[in-house]
Amino acid sequence: MNVMGFDQCDYDPSELLKEISQIVPFFAGVTWENLGANGKQWPVLKDGSDTKILHTETFKNGKGKFHYFDWKESHEIEQHGKEYPYIITTNRELEHYNAGTMTRRTRNVQILTEDVLLIHPDDAERHFITEGDMVCVESPRGKVDIKARITDEVRPGILSSTFHFPEVMLNNITSDEHDSEAMCPEYKVVAVNIRKSKGKYKDVLG
Protein backbone atom coordinates (compact mmCIF):
# COMPACT_ATOMS: atom_id res chain seq x y z
CA MET A 1 0.00 0.00 0.00
CA ASN A 2 2.90 2.32 0.72
CA VAL A 3 4.39 1.57 -2.71
CA MET A 4 1.05 2.49 -4.28
CA GLY A 5 1.10 5.87 -2.55
CA PHE A 6 -1.19 5.14 0.42
CA ASP A 7 0.58 5.95 3.66
CA GLN A 8 0.30 2.85 5.82
CA CYS A 9 1.85 2.19 9.21
CA ASP A 10 3.54 -1.10 10.13
CA TYR A 11 1.25 -4.05 10.86
CA ASP A 12 -0.50 -3.74 14.20
CA PRO A 13 -3.31 -6.11 15.28
CA SER A 14 -5.29 -3.38 17.05
CA GLU A 15 -5.29 -1.17 13.95
CA LEU A 16 -6.25 -4.12 11.78
CA LEU A 17 -9.24 -5.00 13.97
CA LYS A 18 -10.30 -1.36 14.01
CA GLU A 19 -10.37 -1.32 10.21
CA ILE A 20 -12.32 -4.60 10.05
CA SER A 21 -14.87 -3.36 12.59
CA GLN A 22 -15.67 -0.40 10.34
CA ILE A 23 -16.62 -2.74 7.49
CA VAL A 24 -18.00 -5.97 9.01
CA PRO A 25 -21.09 -5.39 11.20
CA PHE A 26 -20.61 -8.29 13.63
CA PHE A 27 -17.03 -7.13 14.32
CA ALA A 28 -18.24 -3.71 15.44
CA GLY A 29 -17.61 -4.43 19.11
CA VAL A 30 -14.34 -6.30 18.66
CA THR A 31 -11.20 -4.51 19.75
CA TRP A 32 -7.74 -5.90 20.40
CA GLU A 33 -7.82 -4.67 23.97
CA ASN A 34 -11.08 -6.42 24.92
CA LEU A 35 -10.29 -9.81 23.39
CA GLY A 36 -8.54 -10.93 26.57
CA ALA A 37 -6.87 -14.32 26.88
CA ASN A 38 -9.68 -16.36 25.31
CA GLY A 39 -11.15 -13.99 22.74
CA LYS A 40 -14.84 -13.33 22.14
CA GLN A 41 -17.65 -15.69 21.17
CA TRP A 42 -19.22 -14.60 17.87
CA PRO A 43 -21.31 -12.59 17.25
CA VAL A 44 -20.01 -9.62 19.24
CA LEU A 45 -22.33 -6.67 19.88
CA LYS A 46 -21.30 -3.02 19.46
CA ASP A 47 -20.85 -2.64 23.22
CA GLY A 48 -18.25 -5.42 23.17
CA SER A 49 -20.39 -8.13 24.80
CA ASP A 50 -20.23 -11.50 23.09
CA THR A 51 -22.74 -14.33 22.63
CA LYS A 52 -22.25 -17.26 24.99
CA ILE A 53 -24.95 -19.44 23.35
CA LEU A 54 -26.04 -18.57 19.82
CA HIS A 55 -29.12 -20.78 19.44
CA THR A 56 -31.34 -21.29 22.49
CA GLU A 57 -34.95 -21.73 21.29
CA THR A 58 -34.94 -21.53 17.49
CA PHE A 59 -32.66 -21.70 14.48
CA LYS A 60 -32.74 -18.76 12.10
CA ASN A 61 -33.01 -20.94 9.00
CA GLY A 62 -34.97 -23.80 10.58
CA LYS A 63 -33.76 -27.22 11.64
CA GLY A 64 -31.24 -29.09 9.55
CA LYS A 65 -31.99 -32.46 7.99
CA PHE A 66 -29.66 -35.31 8.84
CA HIS A 67 -29.06 -38.30 6.59
CA TYR A 68 -27.32 -41.51 7.50
CA PHE A 69 -24.83 -43.18 5.19
CA ASP A 70 -22.92 -46.38 5.90
CA TRP A 71 -19.18 -45.91 6.30
CA LYS A 72 -17.18 -46.72 3.21
CA GLU A 73 -13.45 -47.18 2.92
CA SER A 74 -11.71 -44.59 0.77
CA HIS A 75 -11.20 -45.71 -2.82
CA GLU A 76 -7.60 -44.57 -2.41
CA ILE A 77 -7.02 -47.10 0.38
CA GLU A 78 -8.97 -49.86 -1.36
CA GLN A 79 -6.87 -49.45 -4.48
CA HIS A 80 -3.41 -48.78 -3.02
CA GLY A 81 -3.49 -49.61 0.71
CA LYS A 82 -1.61 -52.91 0.51
CA GLU A 83 1.34 -51.56 -1.43
CA TYR A 84 1.28 -48.20 0.37
CA PRO A 85 0.34 -48.97 4.00
CA TYR A 86 0.68 -45.46 5.47
CA ILE A 87 -1.74 -42.57 5.22
CA ILE A 88 -0.49 -39.02 4.86
CA THR A 89 -2.94 -36.26 5.59
CA THR A 90 -2.22 -32.67 4.63
CA ASN A 91 -2.71 -29.87 7.13
CA ARG A 92 -2.04 -26.18 7.58
CA GLU A 93 0.09 -24.45 10.15
CA LEU A 94 -1.01 -21.19 11.79
CA GLU A 95 1.77 -19.11 10.24
CA HIS A 96 1.06 -19.89 6.57
CA TYR A 97 -1.79 -20.42 4.14
CA ASN A 98 -1.80 -22.99 1.33
CA ALA A 99 1.31 -22.54 -0.85
CA GLY A 100 2.45 -19.50 1.12
CA THR A 101 2.00 -17.19 -1.86
CA MET A 102 1.11 -14.33 0.46
CA THR A 103 2.28 -15.39 3.91
CA ARG A 104 5.81 -16.19 2.80
CA ARG A 105 6.16 -12.54 1.79
CA THR A 106 5.66 -11.55 5.40
CA ARG A 107 7.78 -12.00 8.50
CA ASN A 108 5.83 -15.22 9.16
CA VAL A 109 8.47 -16.94 7.09
CA GLN A 110 10.94 -16.24 9.89
CA ILE A 111 8.72 -18.17 12.30
CA LEU A 112 7.99 -21.21 10.15
CA THR A 113 10.69 -21.83 7.59
CA GLU A 114 10.03 -25.28 6.12
CA ASP A 115 7.64 -28.18 5.73
CA VAL A 116 8.33 -31.22 7.89
CA LEU A 117 6.87 -34.72 8.03
CA LEU A 118 5.18 -35.55 11.32
CA ILE A 119 5.83 -39.23 12.03
CA HIS A 120 5.02 -41.31 15.10
CA PRO A 121 8.03 -42.65 17.06
CA ASP A 122 6.97 -46.28 16.43
CA ASP A 123 6.92 -45.77 12.67
CA ALA A 124 10.18 -43.85 12.77
CA GLU A 125 11.89 -46.65 14.70
CA ARG A 126 10.56 -49.25 12.26
CA HIS A 127 12.22 -47.43 9.36
CA PHE A 128 15.38 -46.33 11.27
CA ILE A 129 14.37 -42.67 10.92
CA THR A 130 15.57 -40.12 13.44
CA GLU A 131 14.70 -36.47 14.05
CA GLY A 132 15.81 -34.31 11.12
CA ASP A 133 16.45 -37.17 8.71
CA MET A 134 15.27 -36.77 5.14
CA VAL A 135 12.40 -39.15 4.38
CA CYS A 136 11.24 -40.27 0.96
CA VAL A 137 7.42 -40.34 0.92
CA GLU A 138 6.10 -42.25 -2.09
CA SER A 139 2.56 -42.66 -3.41
CA PRO A 140 1.27 -44.19 -6.66
CA ARG A 141 1.62 -40.71 -8.23
CA GLY A 142 5.17 -39.83 -7.29
CA LYS A 143 7.51 -39.15 -4.40
CA VAL A 144 8.89 -36.28 -2.36
CA ASP A 145 11.73 -35.89 0.12
CA ILE A 146 10.95 -34.11 3.36
CA LYS A 147 12.57 -33.64 6.75
CA ALA A 148 11.28 -35.84 9.60
CA ARG A 149 9.85 -34.57 12.86
CA ILE A 150 9.30 -37.38 15.34
CA THR A 151 6.20 -36.72 17.45
CA ASP A 152 3.27 -38.40 19.15
CA GLU A 153 0.97 -35.71 17.73
CA VAL A 154 0.09 -38.24 15.02
CA ARG A 155 -1.06 -41.82 15.44
CA PRO A 156 0.98 -44.82 14.27
CA GLY A 157 0.40 -45.37 10.57
CA ILE A 158 -0.55 -41.75 10.02
CA LEU A 159 1.80 -39.11 8.63
CA SER A 160 1.12 -35.43 8.24
CA SER A 161 2.62 -32.38 6.58
CA THR A 162 1.62 -29.07 5.06
CA PHE A 163 1.98 -27.87 1.48
CA HIS A 164 3.19 -24.37 2.39
CA PHE A 165 6.58 -24.74 0.74
CA PRO A 166 6.69 -25.48 -3.00
CA GLU A 167 10.30 -26.61 -2.60
CA VAL A 168 8.89 -29.89 -1.30
CA MET A 169 5.93 -30.06 -3.76
CA LEU A 170 3.89 -32.33 -1.49
CA ASN A 171 0.89 -32.18 -3.80
CA ASN A 172 2.88 -34.22 -6.32
CA ILE A 173 1.88 -37.30 -4.33
CA THR A 174 -1.78 -36.48 -3.71
CA SER A 175 -4.55 -38.00 -5.81
CA ASP A 176 -7.57 -36.89 -7.80
CA GLU A 177 -9.91 -38.84 -5.52
CA HIS A 178 -12.74 -36.64 -4.29
CA ASP A 179 -15.79 -36.57 -2.07
CA SER A 180 -18.83 -38.02 -3.81
CA GLU A 181 -21.13 -35.21 -2.67
CA ALA A 182 -19.11 -32.00 -2.35
CA MET A 183 -16.52 -33.08 -4.96
CA CYS A 184 -13.75 -31.84 -2.65
CA PRO A 185 -10.31 -33.37 -3.32
CA GLU A 186 -9.34 -36.06 -0.83
CA TYR A 187 -6.11 -34.53 0.42
CA LYS A 188 -6.60 -35.97 3.89
CA VAL A 189 -6.28 -39.63 2.84
CA VAL A 190 -3.30 -40.38 0.61
CA ALA A 191 -1.82 -43.90 0.57
CA VAL A 192 1.97 -43.75 0.84
CA ASN A 193 5.05 -45.67 1.85
CA ILE A 194 8.13 -44.22 3.51
CA ARG A 195 11.82 -44.90 3.68
CA LYS A 196 14.86 -43.06 4.93
CA SER A 197 16.21 -40.92 2.12
CA LYS A 198 19.90 -40.87 1.25
CA GLY A 199 19.73 -37.30 -0.04
CA LYS A 200 20.28 -34.17 2.01
CA TYR A 201 17.81 -31.29 1.96
CA LYS A 202 20.11 -29.14 -0.17
CA ASP A 203 20.41 -31.99 -2.68
CA VAL A 204 16.64 -32.30 -2.90
CA LEU A 205 16.29 -28.59 -3.61
CA GLY A 206 19.13 -28.62 -6.07
MOQUIWO-V106513 format. One record per backbone hydrogen bond with DSSP energy under -0.5 kcal/mol. NH is the residue of the N-H (numbers start at 1). CO is the residue of the C=O. E is the energy in kcal/mol with one decimal. If there is no record, write none. Layout:
# MOQUIWO-V106513
nh | co | e
NH | CO | E
NH | CO | E
This chain:
# MOQUIWO-V106513
nh | co | e
5 | 2 | -1.6
6 | 1 | -2.8
7 | 5 | -0.7
16 | 12 | -2.2
17 | 13 | -2.5
18 | 14 | -1.8
19 | 15 | -1.9
20 | 16 | -2.3
21 | 17 | -2.6
22 | 18 | -0.8
22 | 19 | -0.6
23 | 20 | -1.7
24 | 20 | -3.0
25 | 23 | -0.6
27 | 24 | -1.9
28 | 25 | -1.9
29 | 44 | -0.6
30 | 27 | -2.0
31 | 29 | -0.6
35 | 31 | -0.5
35 | 32 | -0.8
39 | 35 | -1.1
42 | 40 | -0.6
44 | 26 | -1.2
45 | 49 | -2.9
48 | 45 | -2.0
51 | 41 | -2.2
52 | 50 | -0.6
56 | 54 | -0.6
62 | 59 | -1.8
66 | 64 | -0.5
78 | 74 | -2.5
79 | 75 | -2.3
80 | 76 | -2.1
81 | 77 | -2.5
84 | 80 | -2.5
86 | 192 | -2.6
87 | 157 | -2.3
88 | 190 | -2.5
89 | 159 | -2.4
90 | 187 | -1.6
91 | 161 | -1.9
96 | 93 | -1.1
100 | 97 | -2.6
104 | 100 | -2.0
105 | 102 | -1.8
106 | 103 | -1.4
109 | 106 | -1.4
110 | 107 | -1.7
111 | 108 | -1.4
112 | 108 | -2.3
113 | 111 | -0.5
117 | 147 | -3.2
118 | 116 | -0.7
118 | 160 | -3.2
119 | 117 | -0.5
119 | 149 | -2.1
124 | 120 | -2.4
125 | 121 | -2.5
126 | 122 | -1.9
127 | 123 | -1.4
128 | 125 | -1.2
129 | 124 | -3.3
132 | 148 | -2.3
133 | 130 | -2.3
135 | 146 | -3.0
136 | 195 | -2.9
137 | 135 | -0.7
137 | 144 | -3.0
138 | 136 | -0.6
138 | 193 | -2.8
139 | 142 | -3.0
142 | 139 | -0.6
144 | 137 | -2.1
146 | 135 | -2.3
147 | 115 | -0.6
148 | 133 | -3.0
149 | 117 | -3.0
151 | 119 | -2.2
154 | 151 | -0.6
158 | 155 | -2.1
159 | 87 | -3.3
160 | 118 | -1.4
161 | 89 | -1.1
166 | 164 | -0.6
168 | 165 | -2.1
169 | 165 | -1.0
172 | 169 | -2.0
173 | 170 | -2.1
179 | 184 | -2.6
183 | 179 | -1.1
186 | 177 | -2.7
187 | 185 | -1.5
189 | 186 | -0.8
190 | 88 | -1.2
192 | 86 | -2.9
193 | 138 | -2.4
195 | 136 | -1.4
197 | 134 | -3.0
204 | 200 | -2.0
205 | 201 | -2.1
206 | 202 | -1.6
